[in-house]
Amino acid sequence: MYVVSSGHQESVLSSLDLLKLQTEFLRGLEIKGKTFNTVKNYRTDLNIFNQYLEANGRSLMLTELTLQQVKEYSSHLEKKYNSPNSIRRRVQALRIFFDWLIERGLYQENPVKKALVSPKVVDPPRPLEFKNIFTLFNHLESLIENSQGLEKLIHMRNKIIFYLIYGSGLKVSDIEPLSESSIFPGSPGRVMVAHPKRDPYTIPLPPGFNQFYIEFKESLEEQKDKDKINFNNLLFNANPYKILKRGLSSRGIEVIFKELSKKLDMPFTAKSLRQSCIIKWLNKNESDSQVKEWMGVQPAYSLKAYKQYLEEEDHAKEFSEIGEKI
């Protein structure tokens, strides 16, 4: 293998088996507790690099990666993808992989760090209007009232997810690992988020959550006994006949909202619902520092786009009964 140092090439080790090392790298992410989707994204991004090498006649037994080659790869990504964030993510995945190689003593200097990466583009918020949130909430309640058994439990699960996103501002990736021990009933109740890059923190749960959670838990325990399955995860995956397994993936949560959006003929996603929660917090005059803490972002994070939305969109200032109900 050759590494680039001060413009010169210096022989250090034999060639690197990229596929083997990438497999070890991904396994290490799993051991560290990274989510399935996170590991999957790294695998996809590294595979794109592998495909680029092969398409350009280069072996996956890597002997050299120069800054110029990294720039050429970046140019290839710019031609292939329209989204600056997609390009940025793929280059960053490669950078993190080479950082891992350096930690293992297999590479001396990370050539990807010297490459210019497109700045992250922050899309303006597109929150769901409060009147549409009310429509969604009523629809979920109607589904629960007009069903029974496992079907009713599934609708109750979806309402729990709604509470966590709109009521407490959780991302789908925050919800995926939640267990029963993550919920602290009270007045107000709180949900604990275990963030991979910071200490765990709690967020208040909405007023309607506590009583509904008790009912959900009772129904869930009955169904678990019936299906002879046991787990501590807050959520579950099920078909119309039984609970299939514990937990619900981020992708699974997104699919639920995609189906609800289609059924109600009302465009929204889990992300837009969370953005509505942030607007709700600002509407209630929560301090910037408090909102950022609940969002799980750094103090330097800017809320400018949300405040601008609040100023420009008249409906954003509306605070209908759902604002207090949940």
Buried (B, 14 or more C-beta within 10 A) or exposed (E): BBBBEEEEEEEEEEEBBBEEBBEEBBEBBEEEEBBEBBBEBBBEBBEBBBEBBEEEEBEBEBEBBBBEBBBEBBEBBEEEBEEBBBBBBBBBBBBBBBBBBEEEEBBBBBBBEEBEBBEEEEEEBEBBBBEBBBBBBEBBEEBBEEBEEBBBBBBBBBBBBBBBBBBBBBBBBBBBBBBEEBBEBEEBBBBBBBEEEEEEBBBBBBBBBBEBBEEBBEBBEEBBEEBEBEBEBBBBBBEEEEBEEBBBBBEBBBEBBEEBBEEEEBEBBBBBBBBBBBBBBBBEEBEBEEBBBBBBEEEEEEBEBBEEBBEEBEEBEEEEEBBEEB
